[in-house]
Amino acid sequence: MNRAWPLALAAFACAASLAAAQQPAAPPPEDPIAQLVFPPELVMRHAPEIGLDEKQKAAIKDAVLKTQAKLLDAQWDVQGEAEKLARLLQASPVDEAAVLAQADKVMAFEREVKRTHLALLVRIKNLLTDSQRTRLTELRRQPPARD
């Protein structure tokens, strides 16, 4: 009787995941933050339409280059810590406390990557004038031009 519970639980979990997999995928929710900032690719792609001047272009390029250097270091740190986490998870039995401590390290680096990226987006937004931000918002809503 005791052996039946794990099997029943496993069967239920498999059936539930199979049913979920057969459901049509819902569209991902819109990111409310993404609608309030402007990625550098969008700004530079529409530079002529928004009247981006040379000083603004140079400041954006400088911010992107500094951010890329910082992100490269952080991404390598994330990768190294994630590999340590993977090694901990390969053990049998798994040391839960060690795994969770290592996961905290991985997530701290991931947080720093996200924070650095957000700082870039804020910096770019602050380099734009009100009219440039308004125009970019309009341009973002337009369907992409076909080549």
N, C-alpha and C positions, 0 to 999 in steps of 0.2 A: 504494500500500500504506500509506503514512504517513497518508493521509486516512481510511482505514478505521478506524483505532483510535479517533479521537475520536467518529466516528459510532457505532461499536459500544459505546463507553463510555456515550454519551448514551442509546442505545437500552436498554442494561442498566439505567441509572439510572431511566429512565422506567418500565420494566417493574417494577422493584423498588418504586418509589413507588406505582404502580397496584395492585400486589398488597397492599401495606401498607394502602392506603386501603380495600380491600375486606374486610379483616379486621375482625371486630367489635371495637369499642372496649372496652378493659379498663377496669374502674372505677378511678378515680384512687385512689392509695394514701392511707391516712389520714395526716393531718399529726400527728405525735407531739407537736409543740409546742402546737398548737391545743387539744389535749386537756388541757393543763396550765395554761392561762390562761383568763381569762373576759373576753370583749369587753364594753364598756360597755353595749351594747344588751341583752345577755343579763342582765346584773346589774340594770339598771333595769327590764326587763320583769318580772323575778321579785322585785323589791324587797320586796313584802309577804310573799311566801312564805319569804324568807330572813331577814326581820326587819332589813332595812337601815334604820339610823337616819338622822336628818336630817343629822347631822355627816358620816356616810359619803357620803350623797347629794351634799352640797355639795362634799366633797373630790373625788369622782368627776367631777362637773360641771366643777369648776375644772381638774382635770387634762385633761379632754377639750378644754376651750376653749383651754388653753395649747398642747396638742398640735396641735389643728386649725390654729392660727395658724402654728406652726412648719412643719407639713406643707404648708400652702399655699405658703409661700415656697420650700420645697424642691421641690415639684412644678413650680412655675414655672421653677426652675433646671433641673430635669430636662428639661422641655419645650424650653427654650432651647438646651441643650447637645445634645439629640437632633436638633433642627433643623439645628444646625451639622454634626452627623454625617451627616445625610441629604444636605446640600449637598456634603460631601466625597465621598460615595458616588456622586454624580451625575457626577463627573468621569470623563474617559476619556483616559488610563488613571487608575485610582484610586491615590492615594498611600497605600499600605498603612501606612506608619509614621504618617502623619497620622491616618488612620482609627482605627488602634489607640490612639493617644494620646487622640483625642477620645472613643473608646469608654470608655477608662479614666475620663475625666471624667464621662461619663454614668453609668457604674456606681458611681462614688463618690457621686454624688448619690442614686442609687437605694438604695445601702447606707444612707445617712443617713436616708432615708425609712423603710426597714425598721427601722432601729435606733430611731428615734423612736417608731414604732408599738409595737415590743416594749417599750420603756421605759414606755409608757402601760399596757400590759397587766400588766407587773410591778407598777407602782404600784397599779393597781386590785386585783390579787391581794393585795398587802400590806395594803390597807385592809380586807380582809374577815377575819372570824374563821374559825377552823378549821371550826366548824359551818356557817357560811355557805358556805364553799368546798365542803364535803361535800354540802350540800343543792343547790347549783348544779350539781355534777357529776351528781347524780341527776336533776335537772330537765332537764339537757341531753340525757340518754339517752331521755327520754320523747318519744313522737311529738308534734308540734305539735298544739295544739287546733284543731279545725275551727270556723270561724265560721258 
